[in-house]
Amino acid sequence: MADDSSVSNVGGRYAQALFDLATDQKQVAAVEADLNSLKAALAESKDLRTLLFSPSFNAEAKAAGLKAIAAKAKFNPTTQKFLGLLSANGRAAALPAVITAYARLSAAARGAVSAEVVTALPLSAAQQKGVAAALRQALGKDPEISTRVDPAILGGIKVKVGSRLFDASLKSKLDSLKFALKRA
C-alpha cells in the first residue's frame, strides 16, 4: 500500500493532466462540477469508498463502478474518460487526491484561493461568512472554502491554505500544554 505522500503526488500529476485537458477543451468548470459531485458521493457512500480503496476489487471492477456512476450522473465525457483511465491504471484510490489537487488548480486559474476549514461542529451561515471575511482580509483574495467536521479536534478551528496550516483547535492547545507539562 502506498503512503499518503505518494498517493498525493500521483493525484497531483493526474489532476494536472486532467486540468490541462479540460483547459484545452474549455471544460474546466464542467469537470470541476463533476469532481465535486464525486467528492460528495465519496463522503456519503461507504460502498463507493469500499470500491475505490479495497484491494478485493480489481481495476476492471473499479472502472466499471466509476463508469456506471459517471453515466448515471451524466458527467462530462472528459470526466468519464478520465475516470476510466484512472481506474485502468490502478489509481482509483488516488481519486480524493485528484479531486483536491484539481480544485486547487482550478481556483488558481480563476485567481481564487482554496481553503479547507475544519471544525468540531458544523459552522452556521454567519460563522461561515465571518471565516470567509477573515480569510479574504488575510489573503487579499476571495477564498473558496470547503468545510469539514472533525469532532476529534474538540473545539476551535483549523484552516489550511495551500501548504500553510493555521491550527487554533482545542486539541492542539491541549497537546501543547501536555508537552509543556512533561518538560517541566
C-alpha positions in Angstrom: 0.0 0.0 0.0 1.4 3.4 -0.9 1.9 6.0 1.7 -0.2 9.2 1.6 2.5 11.4 0.1 3.0 9.1 -2.9 -0.8 8.9 -3.4 -1.0 12.6 -3.1 1.8 13.1 -5.7 0.1 10.7 -8.1 -3.1 12.5 -7.5 -1.4 15.8 -8.3 0.0 14.5 -11.5 -3.3 13.1 -12.7 -5.1 16.3 -11.7 -2.6 18.4 -13.7 -3.1 16.2 -16.7 -6.9 16.4 -16.4 -6.8 20.1 -15.8 -4.6 20.6 -18.9 -7.0 18.5 -21.0 -10.1 20.3 -19.6 -8.5 23.7 -20.3 -7.8 22.7 -23.9 -11.4 21.6 -24.3 -12.7 24.6 -22.4 -14.4 22.2 -19.9 -12.7 23.2 -16.6 -15.9 24.2 -14.8 -17.8 21.2 -16.0 -15.1 18.8 -14.9 -14.8 20.6 -11.6 -18.6 20.2 -11.0 -18.3 16.5 -11.8 -15.4 16.1 -9.4 -17.3 18.0 -6.7 -20.2 15.6 -7.2 -17.8 12.7 -6.8 -16.4 14.2 -3.7 -19.8 14.5 -2.1 -20.6 10.9 -3.2 -17.4 9.7 -1.6 -18.3 11.4 1.7 -21.8 9.9 1.7 -21.3 6.4 0.3 -19.4 3.7 2.2 -19.9 1.4 -0.7 -18.1 3.8 -3.1 -15.2 4.2 -0.7 -15.0 0.4 -0.4 -15.0 0.0 -4.2 -12.2 2.5 -4.6 -9.9 1.6 -1.7 -10.4 -2.2 -1.3 -7.9 -4.5 -2.8 -10.7 -7.0 -3.2 -11.8 -5.2 -6.4 -9.6 -5.3 -9.4 -9.0 -2.3 -11.8 -11.8 -3.6 -14.2 -14.4 -3.7 -11.4 -13.4 -0.2 -10.2 -13.6 1.1 -13.7 -17.0 -0.4 -14.2 -18.3 1.1 -11.0 -17.0 4.5 -11.7 -18.2 4.3 -15.3 -21.7 3.4 -14.1 -21.7 6.3 -11.6 -20.4 8.8 -14.2 -23.1 7.6 -16.7 -25.9 7.8 -14.2 -24.8 11.3 -13.1 -24.4 12.4 -16.7 -20.8 13.5 -16.2 -18.9 15.4 -18.9 -17.3 13.0 -21.4 -13.9 14.2 -20.4 -14.6 13.3 -16.8 -15.9 9.9 -17.8 -12.9 9.1 -19.9 -10.6 10.3 -17.2 -12.2 8.1 -14.5 -11.8 5.1 -16.8 -8.2 5.9 -17.4 -7.5 6.4 -13.7 -9.1 3.0 -12.8 -7.5 1.2 -15.7 -4.1 2.4 -14.5 -4.8 1.0 -11.0 -5.0 4.5 -9.4 -8.7 4.7 -8.4 -7.6 5.1 -4.7 -5.9 8.4 -5.7 -9.3 9.9 -6.7 -9.7 12.0 -3.5 -6.2 13.5 -4.0 -7.0 14.2 -7.7 -10.2 16.0 -6.7 -8.4 18.1 -4.1 -5.5 19.0 -6.5 -7.9 19.7 -9.4 -9.9 22.1 -7.2 -6.6 23.9 -6.2 -5.6 24.2 -9.9 -9.0 25.5 -11.0 -9.1 28.0 -8.1 -5.6 29.3 -9.0 -6.7 29.7 -12.7 -9.6 31.8 -11.5 -7.4 33.9 -9.2 -9.1 32.5 -6.1 -7.5 30.6 -3.2 -8.8 27.3 -1.9 -9.1 27.0 1.9 -10.1 23.9 3.9 -11.7 24.7 7.2 -12.0 22.0 9.8 -14.2 22.5 12.9 -15.6 20.2 15.7 -19.2 21.2 14.9 -20.8 22.4 11.7 -20.4 26.2 11.1 -23.5 28.4 11.0 -24.1 30.6 8.0 -22.9 33.6 10.0 -19.8 31.8 11.1 -19.0 30.8 7.5 -19.3 34.4 6.4 -17.0 35.5 9.2 -14.4 32.9 8.3 -14.6 33.9 4.7 -14.3 37.6 5.5 -11.2 37.0 7.8 -9.6 34.8 5.1 -10.3 37.5 2.4 -8.6 40.1 4.5 -5.6 37.9 5.4 -5.1 36.6 1.9 -6.1 39.6 -0.2 -8.1 37.2 -2.5 -11.5 35.7 -2.4 -11.3 32.3 -0.7 -13.1 29.2 -1.9 -13.8 27.4 1.3 -14.5 23.8 1.8 -15.6 22.8 5.3 -15.2 19.6 7.1 -16.4 18.5 10.6 -13.9 16.6 12.7 -15.1 16.0 16.3 -11.5 14.9 17.2 -10.3 18.5 17.3 -12.7 19.0 20.3 -13.2 22.7 19.5 -11.8 25.7 17.8 -10.8 25.8 14.1 -8.1 24.6 11.7 -7.6 26.4 8.4 -5.4 25.0 5.6 -4.5 27.3 2.6 -2.0 25.6 0.3 0.8 24.2 2.5 0.1 26.7 5.3 -1.9 25.5 8.3 -3.5 27.7 11.0 -4.3 25.5 13.9 -6.4 27.0 16.7 -8.0 23.8 17.7 -8.5 22.9 21.3 -6.8 19.5 20.8 -3.6 21.1 19.6 -3.6 23.6 22.5 -4.1 20.7 25.0 -1.3 18.7 23.3 1.0 21.7 23.6 0.1 22.1 27.3 0.7 18.4 27.9 4.1 18.6 26.2 5.0 21.7 28.3 4.0 19.9 31.5 6.1 16.9 30.6 9.1 19.1 30.1 8.6 20.9 33.4 
